[in-house]
């Protein structure tokens, strides 16, 4: 949403234009047809309109050229890359959340740069750096952070420093409030890499 526009006015316009809020009985009736369900999410000045499988005459008439399928093109937001893909192991569709390529490269470069600095030579100081990363511990994100820790340990071993313990990588999701007007969506990840 551009700086000059009021986000609440944009909310009202999109919700009204595409008939996002419907009573439950209308949504159930829509599910029996081939009509797509539509959802509107906004965080600060970023918004996403999501549609389920099916048709939505008004939305596709207005935005047919800019619609992307999340199974083919990942949604990149606040340092994450979100994609829906089929899991061969579980034999079902899953949502995968990982760090996007640019964020991953920045985190890895930062950690490899500071891992031999005098202030981070003690193992505990470097482990604290991993604990303070502002990213949620989704399984693909953990795998990426394990790769970063492995690279850090390689550099630390070559310089004669003690390797970091992999247990310093967060393994539990932090519960946060959603759908509240706070104005700082994604600010943790932005602040860490500035």
Buried (B, 14 or more C-beta within 10 A) or exposed (E): BEEEEEBEEBBEEBEEEBEBEEEEEEEEEBEEEEBBBBEBEBBBEEBEBEBEEEEBEEBEEEEEEEEEEBEEEBBBBBBBBBBBEEEEEEEEEEEBBBBBEEBBEBBBEBBBEBBBEEEBBEBEBBBEBBEEBBBBBBEBBBEBBEEBBEBBBEBBEEEEBEBBBBEBBBEEEEEEEEEEEEEEBBEBBEEBEE
